[in-house]
Amino acid sequence: MAPRAHVPYSGREEAAVLLLSDGSWIPGVRVESASFSLMIPAIVNAVTTAVACGRLDIVAVVQSRIFLPTEILYIQDGPHEKLYRVDADVYALKDGELPIPQSVYDPFVRVAKSRERNVENGIRAARSVAMNAYVPESHFPVGCIIETEEGTWVPAVNVENKDWNRVLCAERNGLGTTMSYALGPIRSVYLSCPRDPKGTSCGACRQLLSELAPLSTLWMDRGDEPPESSDPLTLLPGSFTGSSIQKRSR
C-alpha cells in the first residue's frame, strides 16, 4: 500500500502512523485543499480513521517530522489513552512494552455485493458507524460511508477536539482515510445525521468533496423518508478549484 498524500500546493509529503495494541497500524497522510485552512494534517487524518473504526487502543504515534505544538495538544486530548513524548516525532504510552508492528489495519466495512441495494446498505452503514463519533462538545454524531469505484466501503465519523481548528467532520474524515489507503476514485458518499434527519454537508465538507470527489453522488439519510441525492458541484456551485495556485507552486 502506497499512501496517496494530496499535496498539489506545497508538495510537502507528510505521513503519520498509529500503532495499535495488537501491533496493527493505521496510516495518515497530509491532505491539502484549495481553501488552505481546510488542510487535513497527517496526524489528524490517522487519528480520525482510528476513531471511526472504534479503535481507541492507540499505543504509539510516529510522524515523518517533529510534532507541532498544536498537534501535541491534539494527541493529548482525544478519546484514546494519553500518550507521552518519547522523541520529537514519537509519542507512546508511558508504561509497558510496545507491540511489534504487524500489518496495516483494515478499516473497511463489509457489505453484500448488490448494486440495487447499495443506497439502502450505505445509509444503514452510515447510521451504524455514527455510533463511533467522538462529540463531547456538540453531542451531534454524524456517520459517513465513502464508496469507491472498486467497491470498497470506508467508514467515517465526526471527531471533535478542544482545539476547534482540529475538529474534523465525517465526510472529510472519510476522504482523508481514502487518501491514506491509496484508494481509487469515489463513486458514492452516504451521510447520516441521526439527530437531524434533515442534516446535510457543511460548507467545508462541500469544498473538499468538490475537490476530491467531484463526480460522486452524495446520498443523505432522511430518516423515515427516502434518502435524498445530490452531487458536490450542485451542492457548491462555483467552488474554488485552486488551479491557478497549483500552476504557480510548481
Backbone bond lengths (Angstrom), bond angles and torsions (degrees), N, CA, C in turn:
res aa  C-N    CA-C-N  psi(-1)  N-CA   C-N-CA  omega(-1)  CA-C   N-CA-C  phi
1 M - - - 1.453 - - 1.518 109.58 -
2 A 1.339 117.28 125.32 1.461 121.79 176.69 1.521 108.77 -111.38
3 P 1.332 118.53 113.12 1.459 120.90 -179.88 1.517 111.47 -56.46
4 R 1.309 116.03 145.16 1.452 120.94 -178.28 1.522 109.39 -112.64
5 A 1.330 116.85 77.26 1.457 120.05 176.19 1.527 108.72 -60.40
6 H 1.320 115.74 141.08 1.463 120.53 178.86 1.524 107.15 -107.31
7 V 1.337 116.28 93.23 1.467 120.96 -175.02 1.532 110.78 -130.10
8 P 1.331 117.92 59.47 1.467 120.38 -176.41 1.524 113.84 -74.45
9 Y 1.328 118.27 -10.29 1.462 120.97 -175.82 1.524 112.47 -103.65
10 S 1.326 117.07 -46.47 1.465 119.93 -179.23 1.519 112.74 -96.66
11 G 1.344 116.88 -26.56 1.454 120.89 -173.85 1.519 112.34 69.82
12 R 1.325 117.07 13.82 1.457 121.86 -174.64 1.528 110.33 -91.48
13 E 1.304 116.38 97.31 1.459 121.21 179.42 1.532 110.06 -72.68
14 E 1.317 116.93 122.36 1.463 121.29 178.31 1.517 108.99 -136.52
15 A 1.327 116.09 142.69 1.453 120.90 -179.17 1.525 110.38 -142.00
16 A 1.321 115.15 154.45 1.463 122.14 175.25 1.521 107.80 -136.07
17 V 1.323 115.53 154.45 1.461 121.33 178.31 1.523 108.73 -133.81
18 L 1.334 115.85 131.73 1.459 121.84 174.12 1.523 108.25 -102.32
19 L 1.314 117.17 127.98 1.460 121.42 174.99 1.516 108.38 -96.75
20 L 1.343 117.00 127.85 1.458 122.13 -179.81 1.525 110.13 -96.97
21 S 1.326 116.08 166.52 1.464 120.99 -172.91 1.519 113.79 -62.74
22 D 1.333 118.40 -23.39 1.463 121.10 179.70 1.525 112.55 -93.01
23 G 1.335 117.12 5.09 1.462 120.71 179.06 1.514 114.69 93.49
24 S 1.326 117.68 -12.79 1.462 119.26 175.80 1.533 108.53 -73.38
25 W 1.322 116.31 161.10 1.458 118.54 -176.37 1.524 111.27 -139.60
26 I 1.334 114.12 152.75 1.459 121.78 -176.76 1.519 108.97 -118.08
27 P 1.340 118.05 126.72 1.464 121.10 179.12 1.524 111.91 -88.14
28 G 1.313 114.48 158.34 1.457 120.88 172.87 1.520 108.59 -147.89
29 V 1.319 117.93 137.34 1.461 121.29 179.55 1.529 109.85 -123.50
30 R 1.291 115.66 160.80 1.471 122.22 176.37 1.526 108.71 -72.80
31 V 1.333 116.38 131.72 1.460 121.65 178.22 1.525 108.15 -125.24
32 E 1.337 116.12 114.03 1.456 120.78 -177.98 1.527 111.57 -93.24
33 S 1.329 114.42 159.17 1.459 121.63 178.90 1.516 109.23 -129.49
34 A 1.324 116.51 154.51 1.459 121.04 174.16 1.525 109.90 -61.88
35 S 1.325 116.44 -27.42 1.463 122.03 170.42 1.524 105.98 -92.78
36 F 1.331 117.90 98.10 1.465 122.40 -166.36 1.521 114.33 -53.29
37 S 1.322 117.14 -35.25 1.467 119.51 -177.00 1.522 113.00 -67.57
38 L 1.327 117.38 -11.68 1.459 121.14 179.59 1.524 112.59 -93.38
39 M 1.327 117.65 7.22 1.462 121.37 177.16 1.524 110.32 -57.48
40 I 1.344 116.90 136.39 1.469 122.27 178.31 1.526 108.33 -101.66
41 P 1.344 118.14 111.46 1.458 120.18 177.93 1.527 111.10 -63.60
42 A 1.321 116.82 152.87 1.464 121.15 -177.76 1.520 112.03 -57.35
43 I 1.337 117.34 -42.52 1.466 120.21 -177.41 1.522 110.96 -66.81
44 V 1.332 117.56 -40.41 1.471 120.84 177.37 1.521 109.86 -64.37
45 N 1.302 116.06 -40.42 1.463 121.56 178.83 1.530 110.82 -59.06
46 A 1.330 116.68 -47.49 1.466 120.66 -177.91 1.528 111.86 -67.68
47 V 1.324 116.90 -44.80 1.468 120.25 -177.71 1.521 111.18 -64.01
48 T 1.322 117.63 -42.38 1.466 119.11 -178.95 1.531 111.53 -67.65
49 T 1.320 117.47 -31.13 1.463 120.26 173.77 1.525 109.85 -62.01
50 A 1.326 116.71 -45.43 1.465 121.04 179.98 1.522 111.30 -61.59
51 V 1.320 116.91 -43.53 1.468 120.50 -179.47 1.524 111.04 -62.91
52 A 1.327 116.70 -43.12 1.463 120.70 -179.84 1.523 111.57 -59.67
53 C 1.328 116.25 -30.50 1.466 121.18 -179.31 1.528 112.22 -90.44
54 G 1.323 117.26 0.71 1.454 119.95 -178.25 1.518 113.02 71.81
55 R 1.334 117.99 18.84 1.460 122.37 179.72 1.528 109.39 -99.21
56 L 1.317 115.42 89.76 1.463 121.31 -179.25 1.518 111.52 -97.77
57 D 1.334 116.56 3.12 1.465 121.70 -177.95 1.530 111.14 -85.62
58 I 1.319 115.69 52.95 1.466 121.39 178.96 1.526 108.34 -79.31
59 V 1.334 116.87 123.49 1.464 120.17 -177.84 1.526 112.08 -108.38
60 A 1.332 117.62 -15.28 1.462 120.37 178.62 1.528 109.96 -160.56
61 V 1.330 114.58 152.25 1.458 122.04 177.07 1.525 107.90 -132.46
62 V 1.320 115.51 129.90 1.462 120.86 178.26 1.525 107.84 -125.65
63 Q 1.332 116.14 137.91 1.452 119.73 -179.48 1.529 109.79 -127.72
64 S 1.334 115.86 156.24 1.459 120.71 -176.68 1.530 113.15 -76.37
65 R 1.303 117.42 -2.79 1.472 122.84 174.78 1.527 107.70 -147.78
66 I 1.334 117.01 175.24 1.464 119.64 179.36 1.526 109.57 -67.57
67 F 1.322 115.48 150.87 1.456 120.40 179.67 1.521 110.87 -76.47
68 L 1.323 116.18 137.75 1.449 121.46 173.56 1.531 108.66 -79.04
69 P 1.341 118.12 156.92 1.470 120.27 179.81 1.525 113.20 -53.75
70 T 1.338 117.80 -39.96 1.462 120.25 179.67 1.529 111.37 -66.46
71 E 1.336 116.68 -33.22 1.463 120.44 178.85 1.526 111.09 -72.66
72 I 1.322 117.14 -33.35 1.461 120.63 176.09 1.520 110.13 -63.76
73 L 1.326 116.05 -43.93 1.462 120.22 177.55 1.527 110.47 -62.23
74 Y 1.326 115.65 -38.16 1.468 120.19 179.36 1.523 110.79 -62.83
75 I 1.318 116.89 -43.98 1.463 121.39 179.92 1.523 111.11 -63.30
76 Q 1.327 116.13 -38.68 1.466 120.68 -173.84 1.521 112.95 -84.22
77 D 1.324 117.76 -7.85 1.460 120.16 -179.73 1.523 109.41 -125.21
78 G 1.307 115.80 77.23 1.459 120.35 179.60 1.508 110.51 -145.38
79 P 1.327 117.23 -179.13 1.461 120.94 -179.17 1.515 113.39 -75.63
80 H 1.332 117.51 -13.03 1.463 122.00 -178.18 1.530 110.16 -85.14
81 E 1.316 115.98 175.43 1.459 119.91 177.27 1.525 110.65 -65.79
82 K 1.350 115.41 152.54 1.453 119.60 -178.57 1.526 110.75 -69.05
83 L 1.327 115.32 132.72 1.455 121.45 178.68 1.529 109.83 -105.48
84 Y 1.322 115.68 153.97 1.459 120.96 -177.04 1.525 110.29 -122.11
85 R 1.322 115.14 152.99 1.454 120.26 -177.82 1.524 111.46 -68.83
86 V 1.324 116.07 128.29 1.458 122.99 174.32 1.522 108.88 -105.17
87 D 1.331 115.17 -43.82 1.453 122.39 177.82 1.525 106.97 -148.71
88 A 1.325 116.39 179.46 1.459 120.04 -177.04 1.523 112.73 -62.67
89 D 1.337 116.90 -23.73 1.459 120.58 -178.35 1.527 112.60 -122.80
90 V 1.349 117.16 16.58 1.464 120.92 -178.70 1.534 110.23 -138.17
91 Y 1.343 115.67 133.64 1.466 122.49 170.88 1.524 107.57 -127.70
92 A 1.335 116.24 144.16 1.463 119.39 -177.26 1.524 109.72 -154.09
93 L 1.342 115.99 168.27 1.455 120.90 174.51 1.524 109.34 -61.81
94 K 1.310 115.89 147.71 1.467 120.00 -175.37 1.516 112.50 -74.23
95 D 1.329 116.61 -36.51 1.460 120.56 -175.58 1.530 110.78 -114.32
96 G 1.319 115.46 148.28 1.456 120.64 174.24 1.516 113.02 91.25
97 E 1.333 115.03 154.59 1.454 120.50 178.72 1.520 110.53 -80.97
98 L 1.291 115.21 147.51 1.461 120.13 179.06 1.520 109.79 -84.10
99 P 1.333 117.58 146.28 1.468 120.16 177.16 1.514 110.85 -70.41
100 I 1.305 116.02 155.90 1.468 120.94 175.62 1.529 108.25 -73.02
101 P 1.323 117.97 128.10 1.473 119.81 179.53 1.528 111.67 -55.98
102 Q 1.325 115.69 133.50 1.455 122.23 179.92 1.527 109.26 -110.53
103 S 1.300 117.77 -122.91 1.468 121.47 -177.35 1.526 110.95 -98.52
104 V 1.328 115.33 163.88 1.457 120.56 177.82 1.524 109.77 -64.22
105 Y 1.325 116.32 141.37 1.467 121.27 -179.13 1.529 110.61 -71.90
106 D 1.310 116.36 138.89 1.463 122.87 178.85 1.523 108.43 -95.48
107 P 1.337 118.84 107.98 1.465 121.18 -176.27 1.520 114.82 -93.31
108 F 1.325 118.10 0.11 1.452 120.56 -164.25 1.529 113.84 -79.22
109 V 1.321 114.28 150.55 1.469 122.51 178.80 1.523 108.15 -87.58
110 R 1.321 115.90 134.20 1.464 121.00 179.29 1.528 109.38 -98.70
111 V 1.321 117.02 126.71 1.460 122.05 178.85 1.521 109.18 -135.69
112 A 1.319 115.76 157.25 1.455 120.43 176.79 1.534 109.61 -67.30
113 K 1.310 116.56 138.50 1.458 121.00 179.78 1.526 110.14 -75.09
114 S 1.316 115.73 104.65 1.453 120.42 179.65 1.517 108.63 -154.24
115 R 1.309 117.05 99.00 1.456 121.03 -175.22 1.529 111.22 -57.22
116 E 1.350 117.09 -36.68 1.454 120.19 -177.14 1.529 111.88 -66.34
117 R 1.347 116.94 -28.51 1.459 119.73 -175.55 1.527 112.09 -105.63
118 N 1.315 117.87 12.05 1.454 119.97 -177.63 1.524 113.07 -58.15
119 V 1.331 117.63 -43.10 1.458 120.63 -178.34 1.524 110.12 -64.07
120 E 1.312 116.79 -47.57 1.466 121.26 179.39 1.527 110.70 -60.37
121 N 1.326 116.16 -45.75 1.460 119.97 179.40 1.523 111.62 -66.12
122 G 1.335 115.94 -38.98 1.450 120.43 -178.90 1.515 112.25 -64.25
123 I 1.320 116.73 -44.26 1.469 120.61 178.55 1.520 110.29 -65.16
124 R 1.329 116.27 -42.34 1.462 119.74 179.02 1.531 110.93 -61.29
125 A 1.333 115.89 -43.00 1.467 120.30 179.98 1.530 110.80 -66.20
126 A 1.331 117.36 -39.36 1.465 120.99 179.07 1.530 110.75 -64.18
127 R 1.323 116.61 -40.07 1.468 119.86 177.11 1.524 110.51 -62.65
128 S 1.318 115.90 -41.11 1.465 120.42 -177.47 1.526 111.70 -67.25
129 V 1.337 116.40 -46.04 1.467 119.63 -176.23 1.527 111.43 -69.27
130 A 1.331 117.57 -21.55 1.469 120.73 178.53 1.529 111.88 -58.24
131 M 1.327 116.75 -23.02 1.460 120.40 179.21 1.523 112.10 -65.90
132 N 1.338 117.29 -17.52 1.467 120.95 179.01 1.528 112.59 -88.83
133 A 1.320 117.72 -3.10 1.468 120.47 -177.43 1.528 110.59 -58.89
134 Y 1.335 115.31 142.88 1.462 121.31 177.16 1.522 107.15 -108.32
135 V 1.351 115.97 98.86 1.464 120.73 -171.02 1.534 111.64 -132.93
136 P 1.350 118.08 59.98 1.468 120.39 -178.70 1.524 113.33 -67.25
137 E 1.330 117.72 -20.63 1.468 120.31 -178.24 1.531 111.54 -89.92
138 S 1.332 116.88 -50.77 1.465 120.44 -173.14 1.515 113.48 -93.30
139 H 1.334 117.28 -25.03 1.479 121.85 -172.99 1.530 110.48 55.30
140 F 1.330 115.29 35.70 1.465 121.47 -177.84 1.525 108.63 -125.30
141 P 1.344 117.66 87.19 1.468 120.49 -177.80 1.525 112.71 -73.80
142 V 1.315 115.00 144.09 1.461 121.59 175.92 1.528 107.95 -134.54
143 G 1.314 116.43 136.43 1.453 121.52 177.18 1.514 110.53 -118.20
144 C 1.320 116.35 149.19 1.464 120.73 -178.52 1.522 109.37 -147.06
145 I 1.309 115.88 145.73 1.456 123.13 172.49 1.525 108.13 -125.43
146 I 1.329 115.91 126.16 1.465 121.55 174.10 1.519 107.63 -99.85
147 E 1.323 117.15 123.61 1.467 122.06 178.15 1.524 109.32 -107.70
148 T 1.322 117.26 122.24 1.460 120.91 179.76 1.529 110.68 -87.59
149 E 1.316 115.76 168.35 1.462 120.85 178.40 1.526 111.34 -61.92
150 E 1.333 117.18 -28.88 1.469 121.09 179.40 1.521 112.53 -78.97
151 G 1.345 116.68 -6.20 1.458 120.12 178.49 1.522 114.72 93.47
152 T 1.334 118.15 12.79 1.464 121.39 176.27 1.522 109.36 -81.92
153 W 1.338 116.33 138.14 1.461 121.68 -179.04 1.522 109.17 -112.42
154 V 1.326 116.30 118.71 1.463 122.99 -175.58 1.526 109.77 -106.51
155 P 1.343 118.57 122.57 1.467 120.81 179.16 1.523 111.82 -83.01
156 A 1.324 116.58 150.09 1.459 120.44 178.78 1.528 110.03 -155.62
157 V 1.329 115.75 151.59 1.463 122.16 177.81 1.528 108.94 -143.09
158 N 1.329 116.16 167.73 1.455 118.93 172.65 1.528 109.32 -82.11
159 V 1.330 115.72 139.39 1.463 122.31 -176.85 1.526 108.13 -128.81
160 E 1.330 116.33 116.96 1.458 121.17 -176.98 1.522 111.46 -96.16
161 N 1.336 114.73 164.25 1.454 121.81 -178.65 1.526 107.77 -154.05
162 K 1.333 116.90 155.47 1.460 119.58 178.53 1.525 111.41 -60.67
163 D 1.325 116.21 -31.12 1.454 121.33 173.17 1.527 107.14 -84.73
164 W 1.309 116.25 100.72 1.465 119.77 -173.84 1.515 113.24 -64.40
165 N 1.334 117.69 -17.49 1.462 119.86 175.02 1.520 111.61 -70.06
166 R 1.340 116.88 -13.89 1.462 121.25 -178.55 1.531 112.02 -106.91
167 V 1.332 117.81 6.13 1.467 120.51 175.02 1.529 108.70 -68.37
168 L 1.318 116.81 135.97 1.464 120.02 -179.28 1.526 109.95 -125.92
169 C 1.323 115.62 127.20 1.460 121.21 178.60 1.530 110.03 -74.43
170 A 1.332 115.70 163.99 1.460 120.82 -175.46 1.524 112.50 -61.28
171 E 1.337 117.65 -43.18 1.462 119.88 -176.94 1.527 111.04 -62.95
172 R 1.332 116.92 -43.72 1.471 119.92 179.71 1.530 110.91 -69.92
173 N 1.312 116.90 -33.06 1.466 120.91 173.08 1.528 109.31 -56.86
174 G 1.330 116.60 -50.31 1.466 120.90 -178.85 1.513 113.22 -63.80
175 L 1.333 116.88 -39.91 1.463 120.26 178.26 1.523 110.36 -64.08
176 G 1.329 116.67 -40.19 1.452 120.42 178.93 1.519 112.30 -64.20
177 T 1.332 116.35 -43.68 1.464 120.42 178.28 1.526 110.64 -62.23
178 T 1.322 116.14 -40.50 1.468 120.52 178.67 1.530 110.88 -58.34
179 M 1.330 116.90 -41.61 1.463 121.08 177.36 1.525 111.16 -67.36
180 S 1.327 117.14 -44.34 1.460 121.18 -176.67 1.520 112.44 -62.26
181 Y 1.331 116.24 -30.92 1.461 120.65 -178.60 1.538 112.27 -99.02
182 A 1.317 116.01 14.22 1.471 121.62 173.87 1.522 112.57 53.22
183 L 1.324 116.61 46.41 1.455 120.67 -178.98 1.527 111.28 -90.38
184 G 1.331 114.91 161.81 1.456 121.30 -174.65 1.514 113.89 -80.14
185 P 1.333 117.41 -165.26 1.465 122.03 -177.68 1.532 111.40 -56.66
186 I 1.325 115.01 151.41 1.459 121.69 -177.56 1.524 109.95 -94.73
187 R 1.326 116.19 128.85 1.462 121.80 -179.69 1.530 111.54 -92.45
188 S 1.340 116.53 -49.16 1.459 120.73 -174.16 1.520 111.07 -141.54
189 V 1.327 114.60 152.86 1.461 122.03 174.06 1.525 107.31 -128.14
190 Y 1.331 116.25 124.96 1.467 121.18 179.88 1.519 108.28 -110.01
191 L 1.333 116.50 126.97 1.462 121.72 -172.85 1.524 110.51 -125.51
192 S 1.343 116.35 134.80 1.458 120.57 178.25 1.524 110.49 -136.92
193 C 1.322 115.96 126.94 1.467 123.35 172.99 1.527 106.69 -113.93
194 P 1.335 118.42 89.94 1.464 121.74 -172.49 1.521 114.55 -54.41
195 R 1.330 117.76 -30.78 1.466 120.45 -177.50 1.521 113.45 -93.68
196 D 1.329 116.11 -0.03 1.466 120.41 178.16 1.521 109.02 -150.97
197 P 1.339 117.64 87.23 1.469 121.14 -177.48 1.533 113.75 -58.54
198 K 1.318 118.08 -15.06 1.461 120.85 178.75 1.534 111.50 -96.23
199 G 1.319 116.95 6.05 1.458 121.14 -177.30 1.519 112.99 -63.39
200 T 1.324 115.77 153.50 1.450 121.76 178.96 1.528 109.25 -146.58
201 S 1.299 117.95 173.43 1.463 121.67 -177.95 1.525 111.59 -66.25
202 C 1.332 116.78 139.75 1.457 121.34 176.98 1.528 109.33 -74.71
203 G 1.320 116.68 172.88 1.458 121.02 -177.79 1.522 113.24 -61.64
204 A 1.347 116.56 -39.29 1.465 120.24 -179.58 1.523 110.93 -62.61
205 C 1.326 116.56 -43.58 1.465 120.06 179.53 1.521 111.12 -68.49
206 R 1.316 117.22 -36.17 1.469 120.16 177.66 1.531 110.45 -61.40
207 Q 1.338 116.12 -39.23 1.460 119.56 178.87 1.522 111.25 -63.97
208 L 1.345 116.67 -47.24 1.473 119.30 -179.04 1.524 111.34 -66.61
209 L 1.329 117.24 -38.04 1.461 120.31 177.72 1.530 110.71 -63.37
210 S 1.324 116.77 -39.69 1.469 119.94 -179.51 1.525 111.25 -67.04
211 E 1.339 116.90 -27.47 1.464 120.47 179.11 1.520 112.33 -84.52
212 L 1.328 116.60 -43.90 1.468 120.61 -170.14 1.523 114.23 -101.48
213 A 1.327 117.59 -17.78 1.468 120.10 -179.93 1.522 110.40 -143.64
214 P 1.330 118.08 52.79 1.471 121.04 -172.94 1.521 114.55 -63.84
215 L 1.330 117.81 -25.53 1.470 120.67 -176.94 1.521 112.76 -99.84
216 S 1.312 117.02 7.18 1.468 120.50 -178.14 1.522 111.11 -80.48
217 T 1.321 114.73 165.65 1.464 121.94 173.14 1.525 108.41 -107.83
218 L 1.322 116.43 128.83 1.456 121.25 178.27 1.526 108.66 -99.52
219 W 1.353 114.89 121.15 1.455 120.96 178.48 1.530 108.30 -106.79
220 M 1.333 116.74 123.09 1.461 121.76 -177.03 1.521 110.73 -109.57
221 D 1.312 115.15 125.04 1.462 122.41 178.92 1.520 109.58 -62.19
222 R 1.315 117.10 131.85 1.460 121.50 178.57 1.533 111.60 -121.73
223 G 1.330 115.30 29.62 1.457 119.93 176.56 1.509 112.26 66.15
224 D 1.324 116.76 -120.55 1.464 121.33 -179.34 1.522 112.62 -76.71
225 E 1.336 116.48 -13.01 1.465 120.67 179.21 1.531 110.08 -90.38
226 P 1.327 118.65 161.48 1.470 120.93 177.76 1.528 110.63 -60.65
227 P 1.333 118.14 147.17 1.464 121.22 177.61 1.523 110.63 -59.02
228 E 1.327 115.72 148.78 1.459 121.72 178.21 1.523 108.69 -102.90
229 S 1.314 117.59 137.03 1.464 120.53 -178.99 1.524 111.17 -114.78
230 S 1.315 114.50 150.17 1.455 121.69 175.24 1.531 106.82 -157.46
231 D 1.308 116.58 -169.04 1.462 120.22 175.95 1.525 108.19 -141.41
232 P 1.334 118.08 157.29 1.463 121.27 -174.09 1.525 114.74 -55.49
233 L 1.327 117.62 -40.01 1.460 119.69 -176.11 1.529 111.75 -73.71
234 T 1.328 117.44 -25.71 1.463 120.76 174.29 1.529 109.82 -75.60
235 L 1.325 116.27 -39.59 1.461 120.72 179.89 1.524 112.23 -68.13
236 L 1.347 116.77 -29.59 1.461 120.51 -179.30 1.527 109.54 -134.72
237 P 1.345 116.73 75.74 1.468 119.48 -179.56 1.526 110.39 -65.29
238 G 1.320 115.27 142.21 1.459 119.22 179.34 1.515 113.27 69.97
239 S 1.324 117.67 28.46 1.461 120.76 -178.45 1.525 111.06 -62.09
240 F 1.335 116.19 150.16 1.459 121.73 -177.64 1.522 109.16 -79.72
241 T 1.338 116.50 122.98 1.467 120.23 -177.00 1.518 113.04 -91.26
242 G 1.327 117.69 -25.13 1.458 120.13 -178.88 1.514 113.70 74.21
243 S 1.329 118.05 14.19 1.470 120.78 -175.33 1.529 112.05 -61.71
244 S 1.320 117.75 -38.13 1.460 119.92 -179.78 1.528 111.25 -69.02
245 I 1.330 117.07 -31.61 1.462 120.98 178.22 1.519 109.53 -69.83
246 Q 1.336 117.07 -41.43 1.462 120.74 178.94 1.524 110.65 -58.38
247 K 1.323 117.65 -42.43 1.456 121.26 -178.10 1.534 110.83 -63.61
248 R 1.316 117.12 -39.81 1.465 120.37 -177.79 1.515 111.80 -74.19
249 S 1.329 117.41 -26.99 1.467 120.22 -175.92 1.513 112.00 -82.56
250 R 1.322 119.15 -10.06 1.470 121.41 -178.25 1.527 111.11 -78.61
